Each structure stands twice: as C-alpha cells, then as structure tokens.
Amino acid sequence: MTNFKDEAYYESIDKRTKEYKQWAAFKQEQLDKQVKGVGDVVEKITEATGIKDAVKAFFNDEDCGCDKRKELLNEKLPFRGQAVKCLEEEDYHYLKSFFSRRRDRIDARNQQKLIDIFNYVFGKNEMIPTGCLTCSHAGFLKNVNKLHKYFMDAEELINKED
C-alpha cells in the first residue's frame, strides 16, 4: 500500500482516522528502513556475514550491547544531509549561473528548479514554500544554502582536477 496522497493532505486531516494512521505507520516504516549512519552499516555487514547471529548465539540471545553501539555510532557518525547523487551536467550549469550573482528574491520557476535539483542530489522530497512565509521560507533557504555548499564543494573538486 504505497499509493498515498501528498503529505500536506495527511497533515490536514484528523489524526485519529484510519487513513492517517496507515499513512503515519507507512512513513515511519520508510524512515526506519533508511540507513542513518555508520552503526546501520556495521549492523548490515554483521548480518550479511553471519557475525550477528554468532554473537547472539554466544550471548544466548541476551543483550550483547550491539544495539547500544549501533545507536552510538549513528549518533557520532551520521549520514544525514550527505549527497546521494552527483549533479547532472545541465543542473551544474544552471547552479553555476544561479549562484554566480547575488539575489534578493527567487521567483517560483527558480524555486522549483532549485528544489528539483536539491531533491535529486540529496534523495529528498521537499516542496517549494507555501503558506506561512516565515516558516516555509526558512526551510527553503536552508535547503538552498545546503545546495550552494554542495555546489561550491563540487566546484572546488573540479578546479583541483584542472
């Protein structure tokens, strides 16, 4: 059951409905599946190699501290916010042009293009700002700044290669 409406719809309906609860459970399940940091990677490796089962057998299925270590590693070495894909050439040229000059405002077309690139690069599903300008624009600007930092890092790498 992955055919859900957009997030804004579910945020607007009664949280006690079955429909909302199903969506919230699905969303939480998706979040739980995401690799959060090094701890999750270590866990997947130990599962794949059979080490986790061996440790469980050695400790007679008692707590060996693996979960605590996993959470600590995830906390100290998180993956959140890191790029998951490289820029496409067309997007690179767009960002180069966009970030080459200071702007006081960003029109709707450019907002959508920036969010599309941000979502692609960081594997997110953000939307352009709507509603309360103070709240929604703060998140949008945070995403644009993150994309700008990513772009500047890419520029630095490209210039090193030349």
C-alpha positions as CSV (number, residue, x, y, z in Angstrom):
1,M,0.0,0.0,0.0
2,T,2.3,2.7,-1.3
3,N,-0.3,4.8,-3.1
4,F,-0.7,7.7,-0.8
5,K,-1.6,11.3,-1.3
6,D,0.8,14.2,-0.6
7,E,2.0,15.0,2.9
8,A,0.0,18.2,3.1
9,Y,-3.2,16.2,2.7
10,Y,-2.4,14.0,5.7
11,E,-1.3,16.9,7.8
12,S,-4.7,18.5,7.3
13,I,-6.9,15.5,8.2
14,D,-8.0,14.2,11.6
15,K,-5.1,12.3,13.2
16,R,-7.5,9.8,14.7
17,T,-8.6,8.4,11.3
18,K,-7.6,5.0,10.0
19,E,-6.3,6.7,6.8
20,Y,-4.0,9.0,8.7
21,K,-2.8,6.2,11.0
22,Q,-2.0,3.9,8.0
23,W,0.0,6.8,6.3
24,A,1.8,7.6,9.5
25,A,2.8,3.9,10.0
26,F,4.0,3.7,6.4
27,K,6.0,6.9,6.7
28,Q,7.6,5.7,10.0
29,E,8.4,2.3,8.4
30,Q,10.2,4.1,5.5
31,L,12.2,6.2,7.9
32,D,13.1,3.2,9.9
33,K,14.5,1.5,6.8
34,Q,16.8,4.4,5.9
35,V,20.4,4.0,6.8
36,K,21.1,6.7,9.4
37,G,24.8,6.3,9.9
38,V,27.8,4.1,10.4
39,G,26.0,2.0,13.0
40,D,23.4,0.8,10.5
41,V,26.2,-0.1,8.0
42,V,28.0,-2.1,10.6
43,E,24.8,-3.9,11.5
44,K,24.1,-4.7,7.9
45,I,27.6,-6.1,7.4
46,T,27.4,-8.2,10.5
47,E,24.0,-9.6,9.5
48,A,25.3,-10.4,6.0
49,T,28.4,-12.1,7.2
50,G,26.7,-14.1,10.0
51,I,28.6,-12.4,12.7
52,K,25.4,-11.0,14.3
53,D,23.9,-14.5,14.6
54,A,27.2,-15.9,16.0
55,V,27.3,-13.1,18.7
56,K,23.7,-13.7,19.6
57,A,24.3,-17.4,20.0
58,F,27.4,-16.8,22.1
59,F,25.4,-14.5,24.4
60,N,22.4,-16.9,24.4
61,D,20.2,-14.2,22.9
62,E,20.9,-11.9,25.8
63,D,21.8,-8.2,25.2
64,C,25.4,-8.0,23.9
65,G,25.4,-4.2,23.5
66,C,25.1,-4.3,19.8
67,D,22.0,-2.0,19.7
68,K,23.6,0.5,22.0
69,R,26.8,0.5,19.9
70,K,24.8,0.9,16.7
71,E,22.9,4.0,18.1
72,L,26.1,5.5,19.4
73,L,27.8,5.1,16.0
74,N,24.8,6.5,14.2
75,E,24.8,9.5,16.6
76,K,28.5,10.1,16.3
77,L,28.9,9.3,12.5
78,P,25.5,10.1,10.9
79,F,24.8,10.1,7.1
80,R,22.0,12.6,7.2
81,G,22.4,15.5,4.9
82,Q,25.0,14.0,2.7
83,A,24.5,13.9,-1.1
84,V,23.4,10.7,-2.5
85,K,23.8,11.5,-6.2
86,C,26.1,13.7,-8.3
87,L,24.8,16.7,-10.2
88,E,23.8,16.2,-13.8
89,E,25.7,18.4,-16.2
90,E,22.7,20.6,-17.0
91,D,22.0,21.1,-13.3
92,Y,25.6,22.0,-12.7
93,H,25.5,24.7,-15.4
94,Y,22.2,26.0,-14.0
95,L,23.6,26.3,-10.5
96,K,26.8,27.9,-11.7
97,S,24.7,30.6,-13.4
98,F,22.3,30.9,-10.5
99,F,24.9,31.2,-7.7
100,S,27.1,33.5,-9.8
101,R,25.1,36.6,-8.7
102,R,23.5,37.7,-5.5
103,R,19.7,37.7,-5.4
104,D,17.2,39.3,-3.1
105,R,14.3,37.2,-4.4
106,I,13.9,33.9,-6.1
107,D,10.9,33.6,-8.4
108,A,8.6,30.5,-8.5
109,R,10.3,28.9,-11.6
110,N,13.8,29.1,-10.0
111,Q,12.4,27.9,-6.6
112,Q,11.0,24.8,-8.3
113,K,14.2,24.2,-10.3
114,L,16.3,24.5,-7.1
115,I,14.1,22.2,-5.1
116,D,14.1,19.7,-8.0
117,I,17.9,19.7,-8.0
118,F,18.0,19.5,-4.2
119,N,15.6,16.5,-4.1
120,Y,17.6,14.7,-6.8
121,V,21.0,15.3,-5.2
122,F,20.0,14.6,-1.6
123,G,17.3,12.0,-2.2
124,K,14.7,14.1,-0.5
125,N,11.1,15.0,-1.3
126,E,10.9,18.7,-0.4
127,M,8.4,21.1,-1.9
128,I,8.6,24.8,-2.8
129,P,7.4,27.1,0.0
130,T,3.7,27.7,0.5
131,G,1.6,29.1,3.3
132,C,3.4,30.9,6.2
133,L,6.3,32.7,4.5
134,T,8.4,32.9,7.7
135,C,8.2,29.1,8.4
136,S,8.3,27.7,4.9
137,H,10.9,30.0,3.5
138,A,13.3,29.3,6.4
139,G,13.4,25.6,5.4
140,F,13.6,26.5,1.7
141,L,16.6,28.8,2.3
142,K,18.3,26.2,4.5
143,N,17.9,23.8,1.5
144,V,19.3,26.4,-1.0
145,N,22.2,27.1,1.3
146,K,22.9,23.3,1.6
147,L,22.7,23.0,-2.2
148,H,25.1,26.0,-2.5
149,K,27.6,24.4,-0.2
150,Y,27.4,21.2,-2.2
151,F,27.9,23.1,-5.4
152,M,30.9,25.0,-4.0
153,D,32.5,21.7,-2.9
154,A,31.9,20.3,-6.4
155,E,33.4,23.5,-7.9
156,E,36.5,23.1,-5.7
157,L,36.9,19.5,-6.8
158,I,36.5,20.4,-10.5
159,N,39.1,23.2,-10.2
160,K,41.6,20.8,-8.5
161,E,41.3,18.5,-11.4
162,D,42.2,21.3,-13.9
